């Protein structure tokens, strides 16, 4: 099963179990089934609960928040995560605040699904990773899709939180097989919003790399080359829930965070803050952050490769830090 199929199966399961749950978005109904086919088959199976909407991200998110406020559940598909900026007001100023601004806690069961990231030649306005712009909003939890987490469990946990959540889905993941890790590395998968771990069995790691699901395989490629060429052993941690950050590290002295977004006020900086608070006394130095270049994402493939964070970037940063 590939990640896209896993997400699709998760939505089928949720709609079957929860009769008060709705799916909304542009072109989500069959036969189209969404821009990336994640909602394929849903409207035929659950008529009246999977609704294709006009092209207005602000309105779609407002309707979903209204459904949640009235006691139903709603999952919104942004055709591209870049367009979530158009829904920022409804998500941040209405949905997230509605959990607590009426004098008592109000359950708000809603999820905003956002396909993000480059690598597919979609250009500057369809390739961004905007996670950092949603960090730190009270009542708003952030998750990132991963090939190492069952999204049936992830989406169920998001709805059970009873507060608005955003699920960032890196588009390059959709065709990735689930749970695929090549030897000599081994995967320890995680439930729901927990943290999956990929490590070299029986070896003490020289460093830990924390990364979202979208860049996990780039980190694994770097881990392999570092092991073969430099005899550097890395352990990869891939959390499903990226905010609020809840991360425990193995006993290491060097930590790196890799993300595809640009630097400045990022999830990686929040991870570093939490790691410094909890583990500073046993680190050799500050957490090292690895980002994409400070640029829009170009459409041309050769320019896009220069801008987006790569396995070579991860390899070089870790080697320089550990080997001096």
N, C-alpha and C positions, 0 to 999 in steps of 0.2 A: 504494500500500500504506500502510495506517495502522500506527501503532506497535503496536497489539495484534496485527495480522496479522503484522508483522515478528517479534515475540516468538514467536508461535505457529509460524511457519515455522522460526525458529531452533531451537526445541525438537524439531520434526520432524526437522530435519537432524542434530542431535546424537544423538538416539536411533537414527537409521538408521546413523550412522557408529560409534557406540560401544555394542557389545552388552552391556557391563557397567554401563550407566548406567540409573538408576531415577528416576522422578518420583513424589513422595509429597505428599499434602495432602488437605484436606477437600473432598470432592465434585469431585475433579479428573477422575474417570472420565466417559466418555460415558454418557448423552446430555447431562449437565449441562455438563461441560467446564470446570469452575472458575467461581468467582463472576464473573469478568470475561472468561470464555471464552478464556483464554490457552492452556489445555490441550485445547482442542476437537480431537477426532479422534485424540488420541494413544493412548488406551486401546484403541480399535478396531484401530488399526494395530499397536500393540506390546503385545499382551495379556500380562499377568503382570509387566510392567515399569512400568506406570502404576497406582498403588495409591491408592484412596481410603481414608482413615484415620479412626479415631475422633477426636472433638473433644478433642484434647490436644496443644497445640503443643509442650510439653516432650517428650512421648513421640515425636512425629513427628521432631523435631530429633535426639533421642537415637538413634532408629533410623537416620536418615541418617548420623549420625556413626559409628555402628557399621558400616554398609555401607562408608563411606570408610576406616575403620580396617582393615577386612578386605580392602581393595584394590579395591573397586568405586567407582562414582561415584554421587552422589545430588543431585537438585535438589528442594528443598522449596518448596511454595507456601504461604505464610501467607495465609489468606483476606483478612485485613487486617493491614497492617504493625504496627498498634497491638499485636496479639497476640504479636509477637515478644518483648515483655517477659516473657511466660510461658515462652519458650524460652531466656531469657538464660543460665540456669545451664548448660544443655547446650551452648550455643554458645560461651560465654566460658570456662567452667571445665572443659569436657571437649574439645570439638572443637578450639578454637584452641590449647589447651595440648598436645593430642596430637601436634601437628606436631613438637614439640621436647622433650617431657619424658621420653622413654623412652631417652635416652642417644644416640640418633642420629635424624636427620630421618626422619619418617614421612609419606609423602604422604597428604594428606587432601583428596580431590577432592569437595567438596560446596559447593553454592550455596543460599542462603536467599533466595527471592524475596519481596519485601515491597511490596504496593500501599500507598502512603502518600498523604498530602496531603488538603486540603479542596477546596472548590469544588463539591461534589456534595450538600451538605445532609445528610451522614451523622452529624453530631453529634460531641460531644467525644471519644468513645471509639473512633471509626472514621475520624478525619480528621487524625490527628497526623502530623508529620514528625519521626521520632525518630532521625535520623541521628547527632546529637551523642552519644547514649548509647552508641554502639558505636565511637566514635573512640578510637584509641590502644591498642587491644588487640593485644598481640604475636601474630602469626600469623593475624590477621583483616584481610582487605582489603575495602574498601567501594567499591561502584560505584553510579552512578545512571543510570537509563534516560534516553534522549535521543532526540528525533526526528532527530538528526544523526549517529547511530552505528548501524551494522548490528549488531543484537544477536546474530546468528550469530557474528560475530567477537568480540563482547564476552563472551558466555557461553563460547566456546571458550577465550579467554584466561583467564577465571576458573578453569576446570577445569585448565588447563595450569599455573596457579600452584601446584597441589597443596597448597593450604591453604584453609581455610574462607573463603568470600566471602559478602557480602550485597549483593544487587541491590535498590536502592530504586526503585520504579516509581511515579511520581506518577500517580494515577488519571485526572487530566484529560488525560494524554498519550494514553491508549489510543485515542481517536478522532482524534488529530492525524495528518495525512498526514506521511509520512517526507520529510525533506529540503526542506520547504517554507519558502522565504524570499522575500518579495516585494521587487521593486526599490524603491529603488536599491541595496539591500544585496545582498551576494553571500556565498555559503557556501563555505567550504573544509572539507570533511568530514574525518574522521579515522578511522584504523583502530583496532579494538579499544578499549583503554583510553586512547587518545590524546585530544587536545584539539581539538575543532572550533572554527572561528573564523568569525564573521559580521562583515563590515566594509563600509565604503563604499569601493569601488575608487578608487584614485588619490588618496585623501585621507589626510593625517596625522591620527590620532585625537587628540582632546583628553583622552580618558580611556579606560581599559579597565574593562569590567565582567565579572567572573567570576561565573558562575551555573550551578546545576545544571539538568538538562534540564527539570524540572518547571516552572521559572519562566522559562525561556528566552524564550517568546513574550511574556510580560509585559515583559521587558527590551526585546525588539525593538519593542514598541509604544511604550515610553518613548523608545527611540533615535530612532524616527521623529518623535515630537512634539518632542524636543529639537533635532533637525536642522531641522525646519520653523520652529519658534517661536523658538529661541534660537541657531541656527547652531552648535550644539555637536555635534561628531562623536565618536561612541563606537564602540569595537570590543568585541564580545562574545566571550568565551572560555567554552566549555562542555566541561569535562573529563568523560570517562566514568568513570575511576577517581578517586574523591574522597579516598581514603586508602589508602596513603600518598600525600601530596601531592607531585606532581612537575609544576611549572608554570613555564614560561618566558614572560616578558612582552615585548611590543614596547616600543619606546623611548617611554614615556609618563611623565608626572609625577604623574598622579592615578589611583588604582585604587579600585574599588568591588567589594564582594562582596554578592550578593543571594541569600537563601535563605528558604524558607517557614517554617522552624522558628523558635522563639522564641530570644531572645538568651541568652547565657551558656554558655561552654564549647562553642562550635559549630564546625562545619566552616569557616565563614567566619573565625573566629578563628585556626584552624590555617593557613588560606591566608594570612592577614595575617602570621602569624609567619614563614612561609616567604618571603613576598615581602619582608618587612623585612630578613631575613637576607641575601637575595640582591641586593636592588635599593634599599636604603635611601638610598644616596648620591645617587641620581638622582630620588628622589621629592620632591614639594613638602611632603608631610606623611604622616601615618599612613594606612593603608588604611581606608576608610570601610565599615562593615557596615550592611546594610539587612535587617531581619527583620520577621516578623509581630509583632503586638501581644502583650504579656505576658498571655495569656489562654487559656482553653480555646477550642476552635473551636465556635461556636454552630451549632445546626441551622438556625435561621431564615436565609433567604438574605440579607436586608438586614443582619443582624448579622454573618453570616459574612464578608460583603464588607468590613465595617469592621475585622475582626480580621486577615484574611490580607493579606500583602504584595501590593501592586497596582502596575500600571504607573504610576499617578499618584504613588505613594510613591517609586518609582524616579526618575521625572522630577523631582519636587520636591527630593529629596536631592541629585541631581547638579547641578541648576540652582543651588541654594543654595551648594553647595560650590565650584563653578566661577565663579559670578557674584558670590558674596559678599553 
